[in-house]
Amino acid sequence: MDMDYANRRRAYVQEVRNSFREENRLAKPEEQSGDSFFTFFKLRLFVAVALFAVFFGCLSTGTEIAGYSAKEVMTLVCDNHYYTNLKNYVMIQEQSE
């Protein structure tokens, strides 16, 4: 009875091992879709670094791109003119209701 139990236990362990091998084969396409996410992330990171490098280059040399200097771009980014206009518009809409 002990030998019979040991053989059944070995067969069970082997079945479990085989099931993990099959699951790993099925998981590989999912890993490939995860790789595409990291590839897209790397592309976005590269574009961000490239834009920063262009901005920093324009700032240090004083060149303009499309008629905008780096200092003008900084003032446009820091300016909250559009936020103020939107806030005033929302407040006007709330008062009229």
C-alpha positions in Angstrom: 0.0 0.0 0.0 2.9 2.4 0.7 4.3 1.8 -2.8 0.9 2.2 -4.5 0.5 5.5 -2.6 3.9 6.7 -3.7 3.2 5.9 -7.3 -0.1 7.8 -7.2 1.6 10.7 -5.5 4.4 10.8 -8.2 1.7 10.7 -11.0 -0.1 13.6 -9.3 3.0 15.7 -8.9 3.9 15.0 -12.6 0.4 16.1 -13.7 0.7 19.3 -11.7 4.1 20.1 -13.2 2.8 19.5 -16.7 -0.1 21.8 -16.1 2.3 24.6 -15.1 4.3 24.0 -18.3 1.0 24.3 -20.3 0.0 27.5 -18.5 3.4 29.0 -19.2 3.0 28.3 -22.9 -0.3 30.1 -22.9 1.1 33.0 -20.9 3.7 33.9 -23.5 1.3 35.8 -25.8 0.2 37.8 -22.9 3.8 38.7 -22.1 4.2 39.9 -25.6 1.3 42.3 -25.3 3.0 43.6 -22.1 6.1 44.1 -24.1 4.2 46.4 -26.5 3.2 48.5 -23.5 6.8 48.9 -22.5 7.7 49.7 -26.1 5.1 52.4 -26.2 6.3 53.8 -22.9 9.9 53.9 -24.2 8.7 55.8 -27.3 6.8 58.3 -25.2 9.8 58.7 -22.9 12.1 59.3 -25.9 9.7 61.9 -27.3 9.5 63.7 -24.0 13.3 63.7 -23.6 13.7 64.9 -27.2 11.3 67.8 -26.7 13.0 68.8 -23.5 16.4 68.7 -25.2 15.0 70.9 -28.0 13.5 73.3 -25.5 16.8 73.5 -23.5 18.8 73.9 -26.6 16.6 76.8 -27.7 16.8 78.4 -24.3 20.6 78.2 -24.2 21.1 79.5 -27.7 18.3 81.9 -28.0 16.9 80.4 -31.2 13.2 80.5 -32.1 11.0 77.8 -33.5 7.8 78.8 -35.4 8.3 82.3 -34.1 8.4 81.4 -30.4 11.4 81.6 -28.2 11.9 79.4 -25.2 11.2 82.3 -22.8 7.9 83.0 -24.6 6.9 79.4 -24.3 7.7 79.5 -20.6 5.5 82.6 -20.1 2.6 80.9 -22.0 2.9 77.8 -19.9 3.1 79.7 -16.6 0.3 82.2 -17.6 -3.0 81.3 -16.1 -5.0 83.7 -18.5 -6.9 80.8 -20.0 -7.7 79.4 -16.5 -9.0 82.8 -15.3 -11.2 83.2 -18.4 -12.6 79.7 -17.9 -13.2 80.4 -14.2 -15.0 83.6 -15.0 -17.1 81.9 -17.6 -18.2 79.2 -15.2 -19.0 81.8 -12.5 -21.1 83.7 -15.0 -23.0 80.6 -15.9 -23.6 79.7 -12.3 -24.9 83.2 -11.5 -27.3 83.2 -14.4 -29.0 80.0 -13.3 
